[in-house]
C-alpha cells in the first residue's frame, strides 16, 4: 500500500505479499523444481534426483539464515539459495540442482511467476470495479448535470454517461491485460549467453517442459537481452493507471464545494485538517492520482531497461526488476482504492441540476441579444 503517512489505510489486496523475500525465494525454488522435473522427463538427470529436488524445493525445508549469510558473503542473489537446496537434498540429488541453467533463467522466470499472480489479482479487482460502476451508471443514468468542455458548461449530460465512459475505457484495459498474457508470462532457459550451449540438443525441449510445468509459455528465443515483454506489461499498467488517475481527478474536482456534485466515502474518525475540522478532504482520489503518477513514471525506466548490451547486462536487469515490481505493487494499491472509492461514493442529483441552471439562466439572458444581432 501507499507508504505516504497521510494516505487512508485500506485493505491490502495481497499484491505486496507476492514480492517479499520469502515469496521471491519460493518462486526461484519453483523454477528449480520445474527444471529438474523437465530434465528428468527427458532423461537428462535421474528421476529420483528430480523427485528429491522437488521435495526439498520448499522454504520450510531450507535454512534461510544460511541463505542470508551466503547473500551477505557472496553478493550473489541466487547461488546461496542453490547451495542450500543442494545441501538439503539427500544422496547425490543436490548435484543436479540448477543443471545447465544460469541465474537470470531462474530469477526472471521466477519473477514472472510472481507477476502473473499479481495479474490475476488485478483482473479480479477490475471485475469488482466494473460491476460497481455498472450499477452506478444505471442508478445515475437520469442524473442530469452540465456537460463541461474546456472547463466550461456546454450542453447537458448525465452522471451515468460519465460513468459509462469510464466503464468503456476500463474494459479495454481488461482486454489488453488478457491479450498480453501469452507474450508476457514466459519461461526463459537459454543458459549463460542464451545460446543453449550448456543445455545442448535437448535445450529447447527442456525449456518447453519446464514452462508447461510452471503454467507459462516458452520463449521462442531464450535470450537474456529480451525485455520487451516485461516493458509491455509496465506500459499496460501505466495506461491503466492513467485512466484511474483521470477518474480520481474527476471525482476530486466534482467534490469541491463550488461543484458539490459527488462526495467520496470518509471513514469514521478520519481527520481532514489539523486547523480546519470542517474539511472533508478527498483523500482516496488524491491517493489514486498520486500513486498512478508513480506508476506512469516507471514506464520510461522499463523502456530504458530494454537497452541491453551484448548477450546480458545486469544493469538493465536491475532496472527492469525494479520497474515491474513497483508498478505491480502500486497498481494493486490504486485498484483497491478505486474499489473503496466507488463502494461508498455519494451522488447529489439536486446539486447537479442547480449547477445546470447556472448556464441555462445565462443562455436565456443571451437570447434577446442574439435576436437583435440576427
C-alpha positions in Angstrom: 0.0 0.0 0.0 1.0 3.6 -0.3 3.6 4.4 2.3 2.7 8.1 2.5 1.6 8.7 6.1 -1.3 10.9 5.2 -2.9 8.3 2.9 -6.0 6.5 4.0 -5.5 3.0 5.3 -7.3 0.4 3.1 -7.4 -3.4 2.8 -4.3 -4.9 1.3 -5.2 -6.7 -1.9 -2.3 -9.1 -1.4 0.0 -7.9 -4.1 2.8 -6.7 -1.9 2.9 -10.1 -0.2 3.8 -11.6 -3.6 7.1 -9.7 -3.7 8.5 -10.3 -0.3 11.9 -12.0 0.2 10.2 -15.3 1.1 7.9 -15.1 -2.0 10.9 -14.3 -4.2 12.9 -17.3 -2.9 10.0 -19.6 -3.3 9.4 -18.6 -6.9 13.0 -19.4 -7.7 12.7 -22.7 -5.9 9.6 -23.4 -8.0 11.6 -22.8 -11.2 14.5 -25.0 -10.0 12.0 -27.8 -9.2 10.3 -27.5 -12.6 13.7 -27.5 -14.3 14.7 -30.7 -12.6 11.3 -32.4 -13.4 11.6 -31.4 -17.1 15.2 -32.7 -17.3 14.1 -36.0 -15.7 11.3 -36.3 -18.2 13.9 -36.1 -21.0 16.3 -38.5 -19.3 18.9 -35.7 -18.6 19.0 -36.3 -14.9 17.8 -39.2 -12.8 14.1 -39.3 -11.9 14.9 -39.9 -8.3 17.1 -36.8 -8.2 14.3 -34.7 -9.6 11.9 -36.1 -7.1 14.3 -35.2 -4.2 14.9 -31.7 -5.6 11.2 -31.1 -5.9 10.6 -32.4 -2.4 13.2 -30.1 -0.9 12.4 -27.0 -3.0 10.3 -25.5 -0.2 11.4 -22.7 2.1 10.3 -24.9 5.1 13.0 -27.4 4.1 15.8 -25.0 4.0 17.9 -22.9 6.4 17.1 -19.3 5.5 19.7 -18.0 7.9 22.4 -19.8 6.0 21.0 -18.4 2.7 21.0 -14.8 4.1 24.6 -15.3 5.4 25.6 -16.5 2.0 24.0 -13.5 0.3 26.0 -11.2 2.6 29.2 -13.0 1.9 28.9 -13.6 -1.9 26.9 -10.7 -3.0 25.1 -13.1 -5.4 21.3 -13.2 -5.4 20.8 -16.9 -6.3 23.9 -19.0 -5.6 23.4 -19.2 -1.8 19.9 -20.5 -2.3 21.2 -23.1 -4.8 23.9 -24.1 -2.3 21.3 -24.6 0.4 19.0 -26.6 -1.8 22.0 -28.7 -2.8 22.8 -29.3 0.9 19.2 -30.1 1.8 18.9 -32.8 -0.8 19.7 -36.4 0.2 22.1 -38.6 -1.7 23.6 -37.2 -4.8 20.4 -35.3 -5.9 21.9 -32.0 -4.9 24.5 -32.3 -7.6 21.7 -31.9 -10.2 20.3 -28.7 -8.9 20.4 -25.8 -11.4 21.7 -28.2 -14.1 22.6 -26.2 -17.2 20.8 -23.0 -16.1 22.1 -19.5 -15.4 21.0 -17.1 -12.7 18.8 -14.9 -14.9 17.0 -18.0 -16.2 15.7 -18.7 -12.7 15.3 -15.2 -11.3 13.5 -13.7 -14.3 11.2 -16.7 -14.8 10.5 -16.7 -11.0 9.7 -13.0 -11.0 7.2 -13.5 -13.9 5.5 -16.2 -11.8 5.1 -13.6 -9.1 3.8 -11.0 -11.6 1.3 -13.5 -13.1 -0.2 -14.0 -9.6 -0.4 -10.2 -9.2 -2.0 -10.1 -12.7 -4.8 -12.4 -11.5 -5.4 -10.1 -8.6 -5.6 -7.1 -10.9 -8.2 -8.8 -13.1 -10.3 -9.7 -10.0 -10.1 -6.1 -8.8 -11.1 -4.7 -12.2 -14.1 -7.1 -12.3 -15.2 -5.7 -8.9 -14.8 -2.1 -10.0 -16.6 -2.7 -13.3 -19.5 -4.4 -11.5 -19.9 -1.5 -9.1 -19.6 1.1 -11.9 -22.3 -0.7 -14.0 -24.7 -0.4 -11.0 -23.7 3.3 -10.5 -24.2 4.0 -14.2 -27.7 2.5 -14.1 -28.6 4.4 -10.9 -27.4 7.8 -12.3 -28.4 7.5 -16.0 -31.0 10.2 -15.4 -28.9 12.4 -13.1 -28.6 15.5 -15.3 -25.6 17.8 -14.9 -23.8 20.3 -17.0 -21.6 18.7 -19.6 -18.3 20.6 -19.4 -15.9 21.2 -22.3 -12.7 23.2 -21.8 -13.7 23.7 -18.2 -17.0 25.5 -19.1 -20.6 24.5 -19.3 -21.5 23.1 -22.7 -24.7 21.0 -23.2 -26.4 18.8 -20.6 -25.1 15.4 -19.9 -25.8 12.8 -17.2 -23.5 11.4 -14.5 -24.4 8.0 -15.8 -22.8 9.0 -19.1 -19.6 9.9 -17.3 -19.6 6.5 -15.7 -20.2 4.8 -19.0 -17.1 6.4 -20.4 -15.1 5.1 -17.5 -16.5 1.6 -18.0 -15.7 1.6 -21.7 -12.1 2.6 -21.1 -11.6 0.2 -18.3 -13.0 -2.7 -20.4 -10.3 -2.1 -23.0 -7.7 -2.2 -20.3 -9.0 -5.7 -19.3 -8.8 -6.7 -22.9 -5.2 -5.5 -23.2 -4.2 -7.2 -20.0 -5.7 -10.5 -21.1 -4.3 -10.1 -24.5 -0.7 -9.8 -23.3 -0.6 -12.9 -21.2 0.9 -15.2 -23.9 3.6 -12.7 -24.6 4.5 -11.6 -21.1 4.3 -14.7 -19.0 7.1 -16.8 -20.4 9.9 -19.0 -19.1 13.4 -18.5 -20.2 16.1 -21.2 -20.2 18.9 -20.4 -22.6 21.9 -20.9 -20.3 24.8 -18.5 -19.8 24.5 -16.4 -23.0 21.1 -17.5 -24.1 22.5 -19.8 -26.8 21.6 -23.2 -25.1 25.3 -24.1 -25.1 25.1 -25.6 -21.6 21.9 -27.5 -22.4 22.8 -29.0 -25.8 20.3 -30.5 -28.2 17.5 -31.1 -25.6 17.7 -27.4 -24.6 14.5 -26.1 -26.3 12.6 -29.3 -25.3 13.7 -28.8 -21.7 12.5 -25.2 -21.7 9.2 -26.2 -23.2 8.6 -28.8 -20.5 9.8 -26.5 -17.7 7.5 -23.8 -18.9 4.5 -26.1 -19.1 5.1 -27.3 -15.5 5.0 -23.6 -14.4 1.9 -22.8 -16.4 4.0 -20.4 -18.6 4.9 -20.3 -22.3 8.4 -21.0 -23.5 10.4 -18.1 -25.0 10.9 -18.8 -28.8 14.4 -17.4 -28.5 15.6 -17.6 -24.8 18.0 -14.7 -25.0 18.8 -12.8 -21.8 18.7 -9.5 -23.7 15.0 -9.7 -24.5 12.9 -7.5 -22.2 10.1 -6.1 -24.4 7.6 -8.4 -22.9 8.3 -7.1 -19.4 8.3 -3.5 -20.6 5.0 -4.1 -22.3 3.5 -5.1 -19.0 4.7 -2.0 -17.2 3.4 0.1 -20.1 0.0 -1.5 -19.8 -0.1 -0.8 -16.1 0.9 2.7 -16.8 -2.0 3.1 -19.2 -4.4 1.6 -16.6 -3.0 4.0 -14.0 -3.7 6.9 -16.4 -7.4 6.0 -16.6 -7.7 5.6 -12.9 -6.0 8.9 -12.4 -8.4 10.6 -14.8 -11.3 9.1 -12.9 -9.8 10.1 -9.5 -9.2 13.7 -10.7 -12.8 14.0 -11.9 -14.2 12.9 -8.5 -11.7 15.3 -6.8 -13.0 18.2 -8.9 -16.7 17.4 -8.6 -16.3 17.1 -4.8 -15.2 20.8 -4.5 -17.8 22.9 -2.7 -18.1 25.0 -5.9 -19.4 21.9 -7.6 -20.7 19.7 -4.8 -22.0 17.0 -7.1 -20.4 14.0 -5.5 -18.6 13.1 -2.3 -16.2 10.2 -1.7 -16.7 8.0 1.4 -15.0 9.3 4.5 -14.3 6.5 7.1 -15.3 7.3 10.7 -12.5 9.1 12.6 -10.8 10.5 9.5 -9.3 13.9 10.1 -9.2 16.3 7.2 -7.1 19.1 8.7 -5.4 19.9 12.0 -6.7 23.5 11.9 -10.0 23.2 9.9 -12.1 20.4 11.3 -15.0 21.1 9.0 -13.0 19.8 6.0 -13.7 16.5 4.3 -10.7 16.1 2.1 -10.9 13.8 -1.0 -8.1 11.5 0.2 -9.0 8.5 -1.8 -9.0 10.5 -5.0 -5.7 12.2 -4.1 -4.1 8.9 -3.3 -5.2 7.4 -6.6 -3.8 10.3 -8.6 -0.5 10.3 -6.7 0.1 6.6 -6.9 -1.0 6.5 -10.6 1.6 9.2 -11.4 4.3 7.0 -9.8 3.3 4.0 -12.0 3.4 6.1 -15.1 6.9 7.4 -14.1 8.1 3.7 -14.1 7.3 3.3 -17.8 10.4 5.2 -19.0 12.6 3.1 -16.7 11.2 -0.1 -18.2 11.8 1.2 -21.7 15.4 2.2 -20.7 15.9 -1.3 -19.4 15.3 -2.7 -22.9 18.7 -1.2 -23.9 20.7 -4.3 -23.0 24.3 -4.6 -24.1 25.6 -7.7 -25.9 24.2 -11.0 -24.6 23.5 -10.0 -21.0 23.7 -6.9 -18.8 23.0 -6.9 -15.1 22.4 -3.1 -15.2 19.3 -3.4 -17.2 18.1 -6.4 -15.3 18.1 -4.4 -12.1 16.2 -1.6 -13.8 13.5 -3.9 -15.2 13.0 -5.8 -12.0 12.6 -2.5 -10.0 10.1 -1.1 -12.6 7.9 -4.2 -12.8 7.8 -4.9 -9.1 7.0 -1.3 -8.1 4.4 -1.0 -10.9 2.6 -4.1 -9.7 2.6 -3.1 -6.0 1.3 0.4 -6.8 -1.3 -0.9 -9.2 -2.8 -3.2 -6.6 -3.0 -0.2 -4.3 -4.6 2.1 -6.9 -7.2 -0.5 -7.8 -8.1 -1.2 -4.2 -8.6 2.5 -3.6 -10.8 2.6 -6.7 -12.9 -0.2 -5.1 -13.2 1.8 -1.8 -14.0 5.0 -3.7 -16.9 3.6 -5.6 -18.2 1.4 -2.9 -19.3 4.5 -0.9 -19.5 7.3 -3.5 -22.4 9.7 -2.9 -24.0 11.4 -5.9 -26.1 14.5 -5.5 -28.5 14.9 -8.4 -30.2 18.0 -7.0 -26.9 19.9 -6.9 -26.2 18.8 -10.4 -29.5 20.3 -11.6 -28.7 23.5 -9.6 -25.4 23.8 -11.4 -27.1 23.1 -14.7 -29.4 26.1 -14.1 -26.5 28.5 -13.9 -25.7 28.1 -17.6 -29.4 27.9 -18.5 -30.0 31.3 -17.0 -27.1 32.7 -18.9 -28.3 31.1 -22.1 -31.8 32.6 -21.6 -30.4 36.1 -20.9 -28.4 35.9 -24.1 -31.4 35.2 -26.3 -32.7 38.8 -26.7 -29.2 39.9 -27.6 -28.8 37.1 -30.2 -32.3 38.0 -31.6 -31.2 41.7 -32.0 -27.9 40.7 -33.6 -29.7 38.5 -36.2 
